[in-house]
């Protein structure tokens, strides 16, 4: 029999050994490197079927396995760069069913442990509890077994073996009288083993005290003092702190005492501490405690801006202080107008207010907490000088502003901006140093119109450069809504702003179109933000009016068209009316100078004058007939022939001693005097008459006037009447005196005196 080749003999031995381990006599599987495989290596896995198998295969969860036949009864899979545990399965399906499997473990052999560190807490004199840690090296990915070997100078503790469960640390105890220990670490897995060098320690050099116990710190505005319970033998103390809210990194205090300084007011801090003996290691950190520093008055002024609403009013804005500036909880804001003695106390959540103002006034604004107020910001009246040279560029959701650079006398620059129409409630600003001449405004809404200004402050005045811009701009989509007011030949038009979403950007002007009924067209433009337009001296006609708005991109569509009518003016011109009045006055003056025309005019007046009613029907006559009897007047008036020797007699019937105040509406008793004192002659109008004329004469005068000499006096009186201008009352009395009969309604008797 010939000798068998070396590879075949090796394979036969492997198959026989694997057959003994396989659970199925019809299927054998093995790896040329064994079940544990070094991570990243390459290998082959074999499947052998002792009996004839026509359909055999090998499967695996390893990515991209490469399989193929090895011989008639064996197939194999080649693996490259194995990085994780893998399972394999071999199957024979024809002429019989048989299968077997293999779990391939992948990992590393252990590295040599290094960097050993040991310490113990000096809390028990009878024993020392030592804790050691080390670096175990890279992760092996398979099960490791680690032991710590300890040897001390104590006779009762030599070459002790401690199993390690955590991988890179272990704890053990040595007798209290031990002074020196030696330790080493040994690690083993299926791929190999490793052991560290021997480390020797003097226990006094690795001793550390237990962690300190901190009491509640006592704090002022800048310092905190912590109470620490001392342990005998400790010499060094270390304290660390950090702000509680921010959870920043711990900061080690410069002082080795329990006093921590250089803190911020009104801030909550966490504190922790550790200590050590003269030799040995630091203790573990203590549990942290928290405390807050006290408040201080704000040391920095507010960031204040203002807007002049009118000459007498100022709207003031300010930004809230952060915690470092406020140095406490802001309770209120104080706004003072010094020259007007005005003090306003504003609540802490408010950020603006309006105050009275004047050219000589100074407005001071401060923030106050429980310890005091910040330095006031003084606002005075400055001279504003319009300036040019501002460049505005639009970007994605931002506006870039650039202005001429000038460092001569500049104190600071303030840039303000706001959405159009929201200056009072949305104004924003930023302060820049004197060397800045550009800035970028962010978070700008694309379709909104933004307005603002760059204010360059120098000594006593301010140069202002205004701007108006929108990132995405189109023409307006609608026209303004118009209202008209007509007065004579003048039309006044007012309109409201176009809704914000339909403006298309910044409105620069409004266009007014006016057309009459014959097709004449007028066109006017009103620059924004104007909201009114007046057109005067319009001829009488029917008019149509409509409006549109324009942005930088162009003019938008027209709004709703309205119609109105201007009527002809029927009033006389003022000059003509004054001329007619002058002519009428001159005519009346000439009329009064002519006696004949005056008498004829008086006759016309008498003709239209209301007839005097019958006195017999008066209330006074009826009452007198019941109560007092009658009064007889017998005289002859204006006889043509009357002699001086013939007296005129008047019969008077005497009544009881009871006097009456007689009027047209009532009779009432007055003073008890029996004699009649006077007789009043008057002409009484009807109820609708606007005036009543009276002529008073005494009884003696009335009688004597009817004597013979009275006729001459009457003629003289008539001549005197012709010389008077437009006097009707005396002439009317004379005419009544020549009537021949004296009626009761023409005579009023007043007996009160």
C-alpha positions in Angstrom: 0.0 0.0 0.0 1.3 3.4 -1.0 2.0 6.1 1.5 -0.8 8.8 2.0 0.0 12.4 1.2 0.5 14.8 4.1 -2.5 17.2 3.5 -4.8 14.2 3.1 -3.6 12.6 6.2 -4.1 15.8 8.2 -7.6 16.2 6.8 -8.4 12.6 7.7 -7.3 13.1 11.3 -9.3 16.3 11.6 -12.4 14.6 10.2 -12.1 11.7 12.6 -11.7 14.1 15.5 -14.6 16.2 14.4 -16.8 13.1 13.9 -16.3 12.3 17.5 -17.5 15.8 18.6 -20.4 15.9 16.1 -23.8 15.0 17.4 -24.8 13.4 14.0 -22.8 10.6 12.6 -23.9 11.5 9.1 -22.7 15.2 9.3 -19.5 16.7 10.6 -18.6 20.5 10.8 -15.5 22.2 12.0 -13.2 25.3 11.6 -9.6 25.2 10.8 -8.9 27.8 13.5 -11.2 26.2 16.2 -14.4 27.7 17.7 -12.6 30.9 19.2 -11.3 33.0 16.3 -9.2 36.1 16.6 -11.2 39.1 15.5 -10.3 40.3 11.9 -8.8 37.0 10.8 -9.6 34.8 7.8 -10.5 31.1 7.9 -12.4 28.2 6.4 -15.3 26.1 7.7 -15.8 22.5 6.5 -18.9 20.3 6.2 -18.3 16.5 5.8 -20.9 13.9 5.0 -19.4 10.3 5.6 -22.2 8.7 3.6 -23.0 9.5 0.0 -24.9 12.8 -0.3 -26.1 14.1 -3.6 -27.5 17.4 -2.4 -25.5 19.1 0.3 -25.1 22.8 1.3 -23.7 25.1 4.0 -25.4 28.3 5.3 -24.1 31.1 7.4 -25.2 34.5 8.8 -21.8 36.0 7.9 -22.1 38.5 5.1 -20.9 37.3 1.7 -19.7 33.8 2.5 -17.7 32.1 -0.3 -18.5 28.4 -0.5 -17.4 25.5 -2.8 -16.6 21.8 -2.9 -13.5 20.4 -1.2 -13.9 16.8 -2.3 -16.8 14.3 -3.0 -17.9 14.2 0.6 -16.8 17.6 1.9 -17.8 21.2 1.2 -16.2 24.4 2.7 -16.8 28.1 3.2 -14.0 30.7 3.2 -14.4 33.7 5.6 -12.4 36.9 5.3 -12.0 39.6 8.1 -14.3 38.0 10.6 -15.5 40.7 13.0 -18.4 39.2 14.9 -19.7 35.9 16.2 -21.1 33.7 13.4 -23.2 30.6 13.2 -23.0 27.9 10.4 -25.3 25.0 9.4 -24.6 22.0 7.1 -27.4 20.1 5.4 -27.8 16.9 3.3 -31.2 16.6 1.7 -30.8 13.7 -0.9 -30.9 10.8 -0.4 -31.4 11.4 3.3 -31.9 14.4 5.6 -29.1 15.3 7.9 -27.7 18.5 9.4 -25.1 19.8 11.9 -24.1 23.3 13.1 -21.2 25.4 14.5 -21.1 28.6 16.6 -18.0 30.5 15.9 -16.8 32.8 18.7 -14.8 35.9 17.7 -12.7 38.1 20.0 -9.2 39.1 21.2 -6.8 37.6 23.7 -6.4 39.8 26.8 -4.0 42.7 26.9 -1.5 43.2 29.7 -3.0 45.2 32.6 -1.3 48.5 33.2 -1.5 51.8 35.3 -2.4 50.2 38.6 -3.6 52.7 41.3 -4.5 51.8 44.8 -5.8 53.7 47.8 -7.6 53.1 51.1 -9.9 55.1 53.4 -8.3 55.5 56.8 -11.5 55.1 58.8 -10.8 51.8 60.7 -7.7 51.1 62.7 -8.1 47.3 62.8 -8.1 46.8 59.0 -7.4 48.7 55.9 -9.9 48.5 53.0 -7.9 48.9 49.9 -9.3 49.7 46.4 -7.3 49.2 43.3 -8.0 50.1 39.7 -6.1 49.5 36.4 -6.3 49.7 32.6 -7.4 46.4 31.2 -6.6 47.3 27.6 -8.8 46.7 24.6 -12.1 44.9 24.9 -11.8 41.2 24.2 -15.5 40.5 23.2 -15.3 37.1 24.8 -15.5 35.9 28.4 -12.4 36.8 30.5 -11.4 35.5 33.9 -9.4 38.0 36.0 -7.7 37.5 39.4 -5.9 40.0 41.7 -3.0 38.6 43.7 -2.2 40.4 46.9 0.8 40.0 49.2 1.6 42.1 52.4 4.2 42.4 55.0 1.8 41.0 57.6 2.3 37.4 58.5 -1.4 36.8 58.4 -1.9 38.0 54.8 0.4 36.4 52.1 -0.3 35.7 48.5 -4.1 36.1 48.5 -6.1 35.6 45.3 -9.2 37.7 44.7 -11.5 37.2 41.8 -12.3 40.3 39.8 -15.9 40.8 38.7 -15.9 44.4 37.4 -13.1 43.9 34.9 -10.7 46.7 35.9 -11.1 47.3 39.7 -11.1 45.3 42.9 -11.4 45.8 46.6 -9.7 43.9 49.4 -8.8 44.2 53.1 -5.4 43.9 54.8 -4.7 43.8 58.5 -4.3 47.1 60.3 -0.7 46.5 61.1 0.3 46.0 57.5 2.5 48.8 56.0 3.4 47.5 52.6 1.5 45.5 50.0 2.3 44.0 46.6 -0.4 43.5 43.9 -0.6 42.0 40.4 -3.4 41.2 38.0 -3.8 38.2 35.7 -6.4 37.8 32.9 -7.2 34.8 30.8 -9.7 33.8 28.0 -10.0 31.1 25.3 -7.6 33.0 23.0 -4.8 33.6 25.5 -3.7 35.0 28.9 -1.8 38.1 30.2 -0.4 39.2 33.6 0.7 42.6 34.9 3.9 43.5 36.6 4.0 43.6 40.4 3.2 46.9 42.0 4.4 47.7 45.5 2.7 50.3 47.7 3.4 51.9 51.1 0.0 52.1 52.7 0.7 55.4 54.3 1.2 56.9 50.9 -2.1 55.7 49.6 -4.2 56.5 52.6 -7.0 59.1 52.1 -9.6 60.5 54.6 -13.4 60.0 54.2 -15.2 62.7 52.2 -16.0 65.9 54.1 -19.5 66.9 55.2 -20.5 70.4 54.1 -23.1 72.5 55.9 -25.4 75.0 54.4 -23.2 77.9 53.1 -23.8 81.5 54.4 -23.6 84.0 51.5 -23.4 87.7 51.0 -23.6 89.3 47.6 -20.1 88.3 46.6 -18.9 85.6 49.1 -20.1 82.3 50.6 -18.7 80.6 53.7 -19.2 76.8 54.1 -19.1 74.9 57.4 -17.0 71.7 57.2 -16.6 69.1 60.0 -12.9 68.3 60.3 -11.3 64.9 60.6 -8.0 64.5 62.6 -5.0 64.5 60.4 -6.4 66.3 57.4 -4.4 69.3 56.3 -5.5 70.3 52.8 -9.0 71.3 51.8 -10.3 72.0 48.3 -13.7 73.5 47.4 -15.3 73.7 44.0 -18.4 75.6 42.9 -20.6 76.1 39.8 -23.9 77.8 39.0 -26.9 75.6 39.6 -29.0 76.7 36.6 -26.4 76.3 33.9 -24.7 73.2 35.3 -21.3 74.5 34.1 -18.0 72.9 34.8 -16.8 72.9 38.4 -14.4 75.8 39.3 -11.8 75.3 42.0 -11.7 78.1 44.5 -8.4 79.8 44.9 -8.6 79.8 48.6 -7.8 76.7 50.6 -10.3 77.9 53.3 -14.0 77.4 53.5 -14.5 81.0 52.2 -15.5 81.2 48.4 -15.2 84.7 46.9 -15.5 86.4 43.5 -19.1 85.3 43.1 -21.9 87.1 41.2 -24.8 88.7 43.1 -28.2 87.0 43.1 -26.9 83.7 41.7 -27.5 80.2 43.0 -24.3 78.1 43.3 -23.5 74.4 44.0 -20.6 73.7 46.3 -18.5 70.5 47.0 -15.3 69.8 48.9 -12.6 67.2 49.4 -9.5 67.0 51.6 -6.4 64.8 52.3 -3.8 64.1 54.9 -0.3 65.4 54.8 0.5 62.4 52.6 -1.7 60.1 50.6 -4.6 60.8 48.2 -7.4 63.2 48.1 -10.7 62.0 49.5 -13.8 61.5 47.4 -15.8 64.7 46.7 -18.5 65.5 49.2 -22.2 65.6 48.4 -22.9 69.1 46.9 -24.9 71.7 48.7 -26.6 74.8 47.2 -27.0 78.4 48.3 -27.7 81.8 46.7 -25.8 85.1 47.0 -27.7 88.2 48.0 -28.8 91.0 45.6 -27.0 94.3 44.8 -28.2 97.4 43.1 -27.8 97.3 39.3 -24.5 98.7 38.3 -25.1 99.2 34.6 -27.7 101.5 32.9 -30.6 100.2 30.9 -30.6 100.0 27.1 -33.1 102.7 26.3 -34.6 104.1 23.1 -37.4 106.6 22.5 -39.7 107.9 19.8 -41.1 111.4 19.7 -44.8 111.2 19.2 -45.4 115.0 19.3 -43.5 118.0 20.5 -45.1 117.5 23.9 -44.9 113.7 24.2 -42.1 111.1 24.2 -42.6 107.3 24.0 -39.7 105.5 25.9 -38.7 101.9 25.4 -36.1 99.8 27.3 -34.7 96.3 27.2 -34.9 93.9 30.1 -31.8 93.3 32.1 -30.1 89.9 32.2 -29.3 88.4 35.6 -25.7 89.6 35.6 -26.8 93.2 34.9 -29.8 93.2 37.2 -27.9 91.7 40.2 -31.3 90.8 41.6 -35.0 90.6 40.8 -36.1 93.8 39.0 -39.2 95.1 40.9 -40.0 98.2 38.9 -38.8 100.9 36.6 -38.6 104.6 37.4 -39.2 107.2 34.7 -38.7 110.8 35.7 -39.3 114.1 33.8 -37.1 116.4 35.8 -38.3 119.8 34.5 -41.9 118.9 34.8 -41.6 117.1 38.2 -43.2 114.0 36.8 -42.3 110.5 38.3 -43.8 107.3 36.9 -43.5 104.0 38.6 -43.7 101.2 35.9 -44.3 97.5 36.8 -41.5 95.0 36.1 -43.1 93.3 33.1 -43.6 96.6 31.2 -41.1 97.7 28.6 -42.4 101.1 27.4 -44.3 104.1 28.5 -45.3 107.6 27.3 -44.4 110.8 29.2 -44.8 114.5 28.6 -41.8 116.3 27.1 -40.5 119.7 26.3 -37.4 121.1 24.6 -35.7 121.8 27.9 -36.8 118.6 29.6 -34.7 115.7 30.7 -36.1 112.2 31.0 -34.3 109.7 33.3 -35.0 106.0 33.2 -33.8 103.4 35.8 -34.4 99.8 36.9 -34.8 99.0 40.6 -34.4 95.9 42.7 -34.6 95.5 46.5 -31.2 97.0 47.0 -31.5 100.1 44.8 -31.7 101.4 41.3 -29.4 101.4 38.3 -27.6 104.5 37.0 -30.2 106.6 35.1 -30.2 107.0 31.4 -30.7 110.6 30.5 -32.8 111.6 27.4 -32.5 115.1 26.2 -33.7 117.0 23.1 -31.1 116.7 20.4 -30.9 118.5 17.1 -31.7 116.1 14.2 -29.9 116.5 10.9 -31.2 114.5 7.9 -28.3 112.7 6.2 -27.8 110.6 3.0 -25.6 107.8 2.0 -27.4 104.8 3.6 -27.3 101.6 1.4 -29.8 98.8 2.0 -29.4 95.3 0.5 -31.8 92.5 0.8 -30.9 88.9 1.4 -32.7 85.7 2.6 -34.7 86.9 5.6 -32.2 89.7 6.3 -31.4 93.3 5.5 -27.8 94.6 5.2 -27.3 98.2 6.0 -24.1 100.2 5.2 -23.5 104.0 5.8 -20.6 106.3 5.4 -17.8 105.9 7.9 -16.7 108.9 9.9 -15.0 108.8 13.3 -14.9 112.5 13.9 -16.8 113.3 17.1 -19.0 110.2 16.9 -20.1 108.8 20.2 -22.3 105.9 19.2 -24.6 104.7 16.5 -28.2 103.3 17.0 -30.0 101.4 14.3 -33.8 101.0 14.8 -36.3 99.1 12.7 -40.0 98.0 12.8 -42.7 96.7 10.6 -44.7 99.4 8.8 -47.6 100.4 11.0 -46.2 98.8 14.2 -43.6 101.3 15.4 -45.1 101.8 18.8 -45.4 98.1 19.7 -42.7 96.4 17.7 -39.8 98.8 17.5 -36.3 97.1 17.8 -32.9 98.7 18.0 -29.2 97.8 18.4 -26.3 100.0 19.6 -23.1 100.0 17.8 -19.6 101.4 18.7 -18.3 104.4 16.9 -16.1 102.4 14.5 -19.0 100.4 13.1 -20.6 101.5 9.9 -22.7 98.4 8.9 -25.0 95.9 10.4 -27.4 93.1 9.4 -31.0 92.9 10.5 -32.1 89.2 10.7 -35.5 87.4 11.0 -37.1 89.7 8.4 -40.4 88.4 7.0 -40.2 88.4 3.2 -43.5 90.1 2.3 -43.5 92.7 5.0 -42.5 96.3 4.6 -39.8 97.4 7.2 -39.0 101.0 8.1 -36.2 102.3 10.2 -33.3 104.7 10.6 -29.6 104.8 11.4 -28.9 107.5 14.0 -25.3 108.6 14.3 -24.9 110.5 17.7 -22.2 113.2 18.1 -21.8 116.1 20.5 -25.2 117.6 20.9 -26.8 116.4 17.6 -27.7 113.3 15.7 -27.5 112.5 12.0 -30.5 110.4 10.8 -30.6 108.2 7.7 -34.0 106.6 7.1 -34.8 103.5 5.1 -37.8 101.5 3.9 -37.4 98.1 2.4 -39.0 94.7 1.7 -37.2 91.4 0.8 -39.8 90.2 -1.7 -41.7 93.0 -3.4 -44.5 93.0 -6.0 -47.2 95.5 -7.1 -50.3 95.8 -4.8 -53.0 93.3 -5.6 -55.9 95.7 -4.7 -56.6 99.4 -4.6 -57.4 101.6 -1.5 -61.0 101.8 -0.1 -62.1 105.4 -0.7 -64.6 107.7 1.1 -65.6 111.1 -0.2 -67.0 114.3 1.3 -68.6 117.0 -0.9 -68.8 120.6 0.2 -69.9 123.1 -2.6 -67.3 122.8 -5.4 -64.7 120.9 -3.2 -64.3 117.1 -2.8 -62.2 115.7 0.0 -61.2 112.0 -0.3 -59.9 109.8 2.5 -58.8 106.2 2.4 -57.7 103.4 4.6 -54.5 101.4 4.3 -54.5 98.3 2.0 -54.5 95.0 4.0 -51.0 93.9 4.9 -51.1 90.7 2.9 -52.2 92.6 -0.3 -49.7 95.5 -0.3 -46.9 93.6 -2.1 -44.2 95.4 0.0 -43.7 99.1 0.8 -46.4 101.5 -0.5 -44.5 104.6 -1.9 -47.4 106.6 -3.3 -51.2 106.7 -3.9 -52.7 107.6 -7.3 -56.0 109.5 -7.5 -58.0 109.6 -10.8 -60.9 112.0 -11.3 -63.1 112.1 -14.5 -66.1 114.2 -15.3 -69.1 113.3 -17.4 -67.6 114.6 -20.6 -64.4 112.6 -20.3 -62.0 115.2 -18.8 -59.5 113.3 -16.6 -57.3 114.6 -13.7 -54.5 112.6 -12.1 -52.7 113.4 -8.8 -50.2 111.5 -6.7 -50.0 111.5 -2.9 -46.8 110.3 -1.4 -47.2 107.6 1.4 -48.1 107.7 4.2 -50.6 110.4 3.2 -54.3 109.3 3.6 -56.3 112.4 2.3 -56.7 114.3 -0.9 -58.7 117.5 -1.7 -59.7 118.9 -5.1 -61.2 122.4 -5.2 -63.0 124.7 -7.7 -64.7 121.8 -9.5 -67.2 122.9 -12.2 -70.8 121.6 -11.8 -70.9 118.1 -13.3 -71.0 114.4 -12.4 -67.6 113.0 -11.5 -66.1 109.5 -11.1 -63.2 108.9 -8.8 -60.9 105.9 -8.2 -57.5 105.2 -6.7 -54.6 102.8 -6.9 -51.4 102.3 -4.9 -47.8 101.9 -6.1 -44.7 100.1 -4.7 -41.1 100.2 -6.1 -42.2 97.5 -8.5 -45.0 99.5 -10.1 -48.7 100.5 -9.8 -51.3 98.1 -8.7 -54.9 97.7 -9.9 -57.6 100.4 -9.3 -59.9 100.2 -6.3 -63.7 100.7 -6.2 -64.9 103.6 -8.3 -67.2 106.2 -6.7 -69.4 108.8 -8.3 -70.5 112.3 -6.9 -72.2 115.4 -8.3 -71.2 119.0 -8.0 -74.3 121.3 -8.3 -74.5 124.9 -9.6 -74.2 127.6 -6.8 -77.6 129.6 -6.7 -76.3 132.1 -4.2 -75.6 135.7 -5.3 -72.1 136.8 -5.3 -71.1 138.7 -2.2 -70.3 141.9 -4.1 -73.7 141.9 -5.8 -75.5 141.4 -2.5 -73.7 144.2 -0.9 -74.5 146.5 -3.8 -78.3 145.7 -3.6 -78.3 146.4 0.2 -76.6 149.7 -0.4 -79.2 150.8 -3.0 -82.1 149.7 -0.8 -80.7 151.7 2.2 -80.3 154.8 0.0 -83.9 154.5 -1.3 -85.3 154.3 2.3 -83.2 157.4 3.3 -84.7 159.4 0.4 -88.2 158.1 1.2 -88.0 159.4 4.8 -87.0 162.9 3.5 -90.2 163.3 1.4 -93.4 164.2 3.6 -95.9 163.3 0.9 -94.5 159.8 0.4 -94.1 159.4 4.2 -97.9 160.1 4.7 -98.9 157.7 2.0 -96.6 155.1 3.5 -98.2 155.6 6.9 -101.7 155.2 5.4 -100.6 151.9 3.9 -99.3 150.8 7.3 -102.6 151.8 9.0 -104.6 149.9 6.4 -102.8 146.7 7.1 -102.7 147.2 10.8 -104.9 144.9 12.8 -108.4 146.3 13.9 -108.7 147.0 17.6 -111.3 144.6 19.2 -114.5 145.7 20.8 -113.8 146.7 24.5 -117.3 145.6 25.5 -116.2 142.0 25.1 -113.1 142.4 27.2 -112.8 140.6 30.5 -112.1 143.8 32.4 -115.4 145.3 31.3 -117.4 142.3 32.4 -115.7 142.2 35.8 -116.2 145.9 36.4 -119.9 145.7 35.5 -120.3 143.1 38.3 -118.1 144.5 41.0 -117.6 148.2 40.6 -120.4 149.6 38.3 -119.4 151.8 35.5 -117.2 154.8 34.7 -118.7 157.5 32.4 -116.6 159.7 30.3 -118.6 162.4 28.6 -116.5 164.6 26.5 -116.4 165.8 22.9 -113.2 165.2 21.0 -111.9 167.3 18.1 -115.0 169.4 17.5 -114.8 171.8 14.6 -116.1 174.8 16.6 -115.3 175.1 20.2 -114.9 178.2 22.3 -112.4 179.0 25.0 -115.3 180.0 27.4 -117.1 176.7 27.2 -115.4 174.2 29.6 -115.2 170.5 28.9 -116.9 168.5 31.6 -116.1 165.0 32.5 -118.5 163.0 34.7 -116.8 160.6 37.0 -118.7 158.2 39.2 -117.0 157.5 42.5 -116.6 153.9 43.5 -116.2 152.2 46.9 -112.8 152.5 48.5 -111.4 149.4 46.9 -108.6 149.7 44.3 -108.0 147.3 41.4 -105.0 146.6 39.3 -106.7 146.1 36.0 -105.1 144.3 33.1 -106.4 142.6 30.1 -106.2 139.1 31.7 -107.1 139.6 35.4 -108.3 142.0 38.1 -106.6 141.9 41.5 -107.0 144.1 44.6 -103.9 146.3 45.4 -103.4 149.2 47.8 -106.5 150.7 49.4 -106.5 154.2 47.8 -109.8 155.5 46.4 -108.6 158.1 43.9 -107.7 157.4 40.2 -104.2 158.6 39.6 -103.6 158.2 35.9 -105.1 156.9 32.7 -102.9 155.0 30.2 -103.7 155.2 26.6 -102.4 152.5 24.5 -102.9 150.6 21.3 -103.2 146.9 21.8 -102.2 144.3 19.2 -103.9 141.1 18.6 -102.6 137.9 20.2 -100.2 137.4 17.3 -98.8 141.0 17.4 -95.1 141.3 18.2 -95.3 144.6 20.1 -97.6 147.0 22.1 -97.2 150.8 22.2 -98.2 152.8 25.3 -98.7 156.5 25.8 -99.2 157.6 29.4 -101.2 160.8 30.4 -102.6 162.0 33.7 -106.3 162.8 34.2 -105.7 166.5 34.2 -103.6 166.3 31.1 -106.3 164.2 29.3 -109.1 166.7 30.1 -107.1 169.9 29.4 -106.0 168.5 26.1 -109.6 168.8 24.9 -110.0 172.5 25.7 -110.1 175.0 22.8 -106.3 175.5 22.8 -105.8 171.8 22.1 -106.6 172.1 18.4 -103.7 174.5 17.8 -101.4 172.2 19.7 -102.5 169.4 17.6 -101.8 171.2 14.4 -98.3 172.1 15.6 -97.8 168.4 16.6 -98.8 167.4 13.1 -96.2 169.7 11.6 -93.7 168.3 14.0 -94.6 164.8 12.9 -93.8 165.6 9.3 -90.3 166.6 10.3 -89.6 163.3 12.1 -88.0 160.4 10.3 -90.0 157.1 10.4 -91.5 157.7 13.9 -94.7 155.7 14.1 -95.5 155.5 17.8 -96.3 159.2 18.5 -98.2 159.6 15.3 -100.2 156.5 16.1 -101.1 158.1 19.5 -102.3 161.3 17.9 -104.4 159.4 15.4 -106.1 157.6 18.2 -106.7 160.8 20.0 -108.7 162.2 17.0 -111.0 159.2 16.7 -114.0 160.7 18.5 -114.6 157.8 20.9 -112.4 156.6 23.8 -112.6 152.8 24.1 -111.6 150.7 27.2 -109.0 148.8 25.3 -107.4 152.1 24.3 -107.3 153.2 28.0 -105.6 151.4 30.8 -106.2 152.8 34.3 -103.5 152.2 36.9 -104.8 152.9 40.3 -101.9 151.5 42.3 -100.4 154.8 43.1 
